[in-house]
Every structure is written in C-alpha cells, then in structure tokens.
C-alpha cells in the first residue's frame, strides 16, 4: 500500500513540475515578482500592468488588466479573494466566475488608472506556482517596479 502512495505522489509531482515550467508572459512575471510573499489589491495589480505593458489608459488597459488576471487565474499563478486583517481568504469560484464578478462590480466609468477605486474589489496573492514563476524575465531588461509605498494599494 505504501509503495502505491509513493508512486502516485511522484507522478503528481512530476505533472505539477511540467505545468509550472510553462513560460509566463513578461508583464505577468514581473507583477508576480512584485507580489511574492505578499498580497496586492486589484488597484495595485492594474497599476503594475499599466506601467509594465505600456498600454494607454482606457478600455484597452482595462482589457489588458482583465486579460492578465484571467491568465494568472487559469494557470494557477494567483489566488483572488478578500483580505481580513492580514489574512487572505481565496474565493472558491472558477476563473470565469471570478472575472465575471470583477467585471460586474468594476464601474464602467472607472479607468484602470483610478487605482484607488479598484482597491477594494478584490485582493490577489501568488500561489506557490506563482512564486516559482516570479523571476526576472530573460526577455526584458532588468526593471524595478515602483515601491508599494509610492503607489496606491
């Protein structure tokens, strides 16, 4: 019985390792690096996507933010939920349900640059796979993201 358990564990670990080896787009990789070991609001996530993607503010940036968030959710790199005190409580919903809810509560007149208006919609934290994917991208020159003290949470 024990040998079977070990065999299943090894296969599961190998499968997870292959999944984590998939390349992460450079913008998302740098946002994950900024979020390593911490949580960030949707507003801060939007700020980082804005500053790293070069996408102009408006509907295009909103689509970029939602797209990056959906990619991170579908690939298991982040968890979306609520913050209570210093604890993150992930939502149990599917990525599609989470994105639908965010789009529903994100006011149409709120541009992604209105970071403070997006602050309390949801909070994001990296999963272990997200922390592993968070590294300096070889495709981009070394970049320093703005300090969390300098941008809205």
Secondary structure by P-SEA (a helix, b strand, c coil): caaaaaaaaaaaaaaaaaaaaccccaaaaaaaaaaccccccaaaaaaaaaacccccccaaaaaaaaaaaaaaaaaccbbbbbbcccbbbbbcccaaaaaaaaaaaccccccccccccccccbbbbbcaaaaaacccccccccccccccccccc
